[in-house]
Amino acid sequence: MGKIHLGKLYGFEEVRLAGITDIDTEVLSALSAQYRVALYKDHRDMADELNGVVIATPTDTHYPIARSFMEKGVHVFIEKPVAATVGQARRLVDLAAKNGVVFHVGHLERFNPAFRKARQLIRAPLVIEARRVSPFTGRSTDVDVILDLMIHDLDLVLSLVGKDVREIRAGGAAVVTDKLDAAQARIAFANGTVANIFSSRVATKRERMLTVLEKGRSFCIDFMEGKLTITAKKPGGGLAIEEYAAERIDPVQDELADFISAIKGGPQQGATGEDGLSALILANKIRQHIAKKQR
């Protein structure tokens, strides 16, 4: 993800790349030459030149790296999940507020054009179904599938419904790693909404789907195709089907543009530190429920 962010940032005319850092010195040198940007062996040497920083590192390093930049007044974009623990995430949220810095968490699916279109229309979800699966890649094995994949849908569900969770039922299995590689969760909210979420990183194909049912209408979102299908009950009977297909799908560029705009004083449309914290809290409740069942 760090390479992807770097390539996107290089294309912004209003952005000057002040430096990059990585523990892999060969990768660092190659990227420094490719993008003609200064390299640093230690992130703590970078802060004096920065307005903002993008952190795309293993989850257990998020807190100390983000803290070091926030303490120097640097605006922070951090990849999901926001931190390794809820306590660390809370401290980062407090630190961002204390130092007046933008804190953006990389829940990029919020910027998928199909979801953004649906979000304008969805009023009162009754049932939400989410399915996010992919073949095993060997990436992100420092965390389980809940923090790797499911957390995207947890953030989307929370953005549509809210934070008042009444009941959680969940199950999962470790298949090819020592952590959960597949998991499902049923989340009941205080307002009556129910969300059913399934995630797997050991599937045979990639799929990113979310369906929202409300009285008289359904919204089916295909994140990979940027496609939204709306099915609505006609006043006289029968169903009307409307489709929306995005001409362009680049949520990474769009969330970076949102971060840059927020640094300049614009409204922050993407996931805030508080949003990242809420998604992590819910993810941990699901993980704890599964762990308790397995014990």
N, C-alpha and C positions, 0 to 999 in steps of 0.2 A: 504493500500500500504506500510505503514511503516513496518508492520510485514513481508510482502513479501520481501522487500529490505533486511531486517535484516537476514532472512533465506538464501537468496542468498549470501550476503556478508560473512556469516559464513562459506560458502564453499570455499572461495578463500584462497589458501595457503599463498599468498603474503600479505594478509590483516590481520591486528590486530585490532579487535574491541575494541576501547578505551572507549566506553560508549554509553548509550542510554538514552533518556529522553522522557517523555510523561506526559500529565496532568492527566491521569488516573493512579493513583498510584497502583491499583490492577494489571492492565495489565503490568505496568512497572516492578513490583516485579516478576511476573510470567515469563516474558521474560528474565529478568536479571538472574533468576535461570536456565531457560532452556538453555540459550546460554552462561552462565558463564561469563557475562560481567557486568561491573560497571554501576550503575544507577545514574542518576542525576535528581534532581527535577527542576533545572533551566538550560536551554541550555547555558546561559552565563557563567556557571562554567566549561564548557567542553573544550573551545577553545585551552587552552594551550597545550593539549596533541594531537591535531589533525593535520593531513595533509589534510584530506577531510571530508566533512559532507554530508549526504543525508537528505534532508528536505522533509517530507511527512506529511504536516499539512494543515488545512483549508486555502483556498486561501488568505483570508484577513490577515493571519499571515505571509505569505511568505516574504514580504518586511522587516519587522523589524528583523526577525530571520536571513535571509540571509545577511542583512547588518551587523549585529553584528559579523558574522563569517568572512565576506570579509574584514572588517576593521582590523581584526587580521591576515590577510594573509592566511585564510583557503580556500581551493578549495571547490566549492559548486556545488552539484547536487540538483536540485529542481524539484519537481513534477509539471506537467502542471496544469493550466496555470501559466505562470512565475510569475505573480503578479496580484493584484486586479485591478490595474489601469495602463494605459500606462505610466503615469508619474513615478510611482514606478518602472516599468520595465526598463525605460530609466536610472533611477538613479542607478539601480543595474548593468546594462551593463557598465555604466561609472565607477562605483566603482570597478568592476572586472578588467577593463583595468588599472585603476590607481594603483591597488595593485598587478597586475600581477598574478591573480588567474584564474584557469579554471572555467568556468561557463557553466554547462551542464543543459539543460532543458529536463525533462522526456517525450519527445514525442517518446514513445517506438515503435510505428509502423514503424519508419524508420529502425528498426532492424528486422522486420519480414523478414524471408528469401525469401518469394515470392516477396515482394516489392523490396528487394535489388537486386534480380535477374532481375526484370523488369526494374529497374532504369538503369542498365547497358545497356539495349537495346533500351529504349525509346529515340527518337530523337526530334520529333517536334509534340507534342500533339495538336490535333485539338479540341477534345471534351473530357472532363473528367467527369465521372459519379461516385458519391460516395454515398453509403448507409450504415449507421451505426445506428442500432437500438437494443434495448434490453428491456426486461420487467422492470417494476418499482421495484427498490431494496430499495429505501429509502436512499441510499448513495449519497454523493456529492450534496445534496440539498441546500448547501450554495451558489451554482452557478446555472445558467440556463443550458439548454441542449447544448447551443452553446459553453460555456466554459467547460462543462463536457465531451461531446462526439464529437461535430462537429469540435472542435479545432484540433483534431487529423488529420482529413482530410484536414483542412485548411493548416496545416503545410506540409502535403504531397503534396498538390497541389502547394503551393509556392515553394517547393523544386524542383518540376518538371518544373514549368513555370517561376517563378520570382515574382517580387513585384509590377509591373506596372498595377494596377487595373484601368480599364476604367469605369466600370458600375457595380452596385450591385442592384439586385432585390431580395427581401426576404419576407417571411411571417412565422408566427408561432403562437402557442397557448399554454397557460397555461392550463393543464388538471387536474392534481392531486396536484400540488403545486401552490404557488403564483408567480412562475417564469415560463418562457417558458420551456415546457416539450417536445415539438416537433417543429422543424423548418426546413425550406428549403431555399436554397439560390442559385441564379444564378449569377455567377461572370464572367464578360467579361474582358479579359486582353487586353492590348494595342497591343499585337502581334497577336490578333485574336483568341486565345484559349478561349473556354468557359467551365466553370466548373459548374455542377449542383450537389448540395450536399443536402442530406436529412438526418436528425438525429432525433431520438425519443428515449426517455427512458420510454415510456408507450406502447411498442409494445408487441406482444404475444410471440415473440421468439427473440433470439440474431442473428444478422447478421452483418458482417463486409466485405463489398465488395467495390472494386474500379475498374473501367474500363476506360482504356485510348484508344482513337481512334486516329490514325494518318494515313496518306496516305498509303494505301495498307496493314495496319496491325491493329490489336486490341490486347490489353493486358487486361485480366480479372484476378484480384487478389482476392483470398479468404483468408483473414487474419486469420480467425479461423482455417482453414485447412492447411495454409501454402502452398497454391496451386496456381500456375500461369498457365493460358491457353493462348497460343498465336495463333491467327488466322491470316494467311497471304495469300495474293493473289498470286497464282502461275503464273509464266511468261506466260505459255500457256493457262491460264484460270483455273477456279476452285479455291478451297481453301485448304490450308495445315494447319493442326491443330497440335500443339506441346504442350505437358503438362510437367510441372515441379512440383514435389511434394517434399517438404522438409522432410528429415528424422527426423529432430529435430526442435522444435519451442520453443525458450526460449528468447524472446526479452528483458525481464527484466535483465536476467543474462548478455546478450550480451551488453546492454547499460551500465551496471555497469562495465563490463570489459573495455569498451571504456573509461569511466570516469577514471578508475584506470590507464589505459595506458596513458591518457592525463596528469594525475598528474606526471607521470614518464617522461614526455617530448615527448610522442608520438603524432601523429596527432589526432585531435578530429574529429571523423566521425559522431557523433550524433548531435542533435540540440544544437546550441550555445545559449548564452543569446540573441544575435541579432536575431537568428531564432525565439526564443520564443517571442521576442518583435514584430516581423513582424506578427506572427500568432495572437497575441493578438490585434494588431492594426486592422487587417482584421476582426477578430471576433467582435470587438466593432463597426466597421462600419456596419456590418450586424445587430447587436443588435439595433443600432441607427435607421437604416432604418425601422426595424420592429416596434420599438416604435413610430416613426413618423407616420407610417401608422395607427397604432392603435389609436393614438390621433385624 
